[in-house]
Amino acid sequence: MPSVCLDTASAITGLTKRTLWRYIQDGRLHAIREGRGRRTSVPLAEVVALTDRVLDAEAQALVLAADRGDAEAQCDLALRLLELERLGSARDWFARSARAGYADAMCWLARDLLVGRCGERDDAGGVLWLSQAAACGSPLAEALLIELHGAVCRKARAAADLETLETRLDAVEREVLLRVLNETGGAAAADADGEGDIDRVATAPIEEV
């Protein structure tokens, strides 16, 4: 039977862990203890029954992957929580994914810390996470860092002008996304156009290559 830890159950349902423990005590949830000293889990089906939303098979697979520690799934879960306006939980799952080394989550967490959407602002922490994402090779993080150190963003950060700051960061993100899409599309087109040439080279005599 698939199960998730209480932290994951709390994120899915929006209930506090204290409430979930109370449900365990009154039998509404069944605890699964995975060995001495290990975490307490609850059946995913019982958790889903506590939500006011339908979780299809794909969503449940995402939840289970995030619960197991898959960094990409944790970031995707955070994005879903962000859409649901469960801001504190979203920041928590971005942080889990970022700590596991997922660069996209580092960028999301950094932006959240810079503008304080999901909690208290931490300008220095946001810059630090962007720096780590850039070190992992994230072109978005590199572009955001350049923008942050530009005159407009420096002034906005100093004055806590979050609207201007977020607008500038959004613009950079759109620009990077469009560039990546164009580069990807161009590479795909080049691959398609060059298939015949590749075949000809592969079958040519060695001295003609």
C-alpha positions, -999 to 999 in steps of 0.1 A, spaced: 0 0 0 16 33 -11 22 56 19 37 91 25 52 108 55 33 133 76 51 163 61 39 152 26 4 145 39 3 180 54 13 195 21 -13 176 2 -42 183 26 -33 217 40 -38 202 75 -12 207 102 9 177 114 -8 182 148 -42 177 132 -29 146 113 -16 131 146 -51 137 161 -66 119 131 -42 90 138 -52 89 174 -89 88 167 -85 62 139 -93 84 109 -57 78 97 -37 46 101 0 50 111 26 29 94 58 29 113 87 17 92 110 2 118 124 16 151 134 52 149 122 57 113 95 80 101 57 75 106 38 72 73 1 71 64 -16 55 35 -18 78 5 -54 67 -2 -64 79 32 -46 112 27 -63 117 -6 -97 111 10 -90 141 33 -84 165 4 -111 186 -14 -94 180 -47 -92 150 -70 -57 136 -73 -54 115 -105 -29 87 -110 -3 111 -124 -6 135 -94 -4 106 -70 27 93 -87 43 128 -84 34 129 -47 50 95 -41 82 105 -60 85 137 -41 80 118 -8 108 94 -18 131 123 -22 131 128 -60 143 164 -64 126 172 -97 93 158 -83 97 179 -52 101 210 -73 70 201 -93 50 195 -61 61 229 -49 49 245 -81 15 229 -76 13 241 -40 22 276 -53 -8 274 -76 -30 264 -47 -17 294 -27 -2 271 0 27 294 1 46 281 32 44 245 20 56 256 -15 87 273 0 94 242 21 93 219 -9 114 243 -31 140 243 -3 140 205 -1 145 202 -39 172 229 -39 191 213 -10 191 181 -31 209 200 -59 181 207 -84 190 240 -101 154 249 -112 143 247 -76 172 268 -65 160 295 -89 124 293 -77 135 294 -41 159 323 -48 131 344 -64 108 336 -35 133 348 -10 141 379 -30 105 391 -32 91 373 -1 60 358 -18 59 327 4 73 342 36 99 365 50 123 381 26 159 371 26 178 391 0 212 376 8 197 341 8 181 346 -26 214 358 -41 232 328 -26 208 303 -41 210 319 -75 248 317 -72 246 280 -64 222 275 -94 246 294 -117 274 272 -104 253 242 -115 252 256 -150 217 272 -150 215 299 -177 185 314 -160 204 318 -127 233 335 -145 209 360 -162 190 367 -130 223 374 -112 234 399 -138 200 417 -136 201 417 -98 234 436 -99 222 461 -124 213 496 -114 175 492 -115 174 461 -94 201 473 -69 179 504 -63 147 483 -60 163 459 -36 176 487 -14 142 504 -13 123 471 -9 104 480 -42 92 444 -47 69 452 -76 97 467 -97 121 439 -87 96 411 -96 88 428 -129 125 429 -139 131 393 -128 99 382 -148 112 399 -179 146 382 -176 129 348 -171 108 353 -202 138 363 -223 158 333 -212 129 309 -218 124 323 -253 161 321 -261 162 284 -250 131 276 -270 145 292 -301 178 275 -297 161 241 -291 139 246 -321 168 256 -342 188 226 -331 159 203 -338 154 218 -373 191 214 -381 191 178 -370 161 171 -392 177 189 -422 210 172 -417 198 136 -414 205 128 -450 240 143 -448 247 123 -417 236 91 -435 258 100 -465 289 106 -444 283 74 -424 282 53 -456 311 71 -475 345 55 -480 369 65 -452 392 84 -475 363 107 -486 352 117 -451 
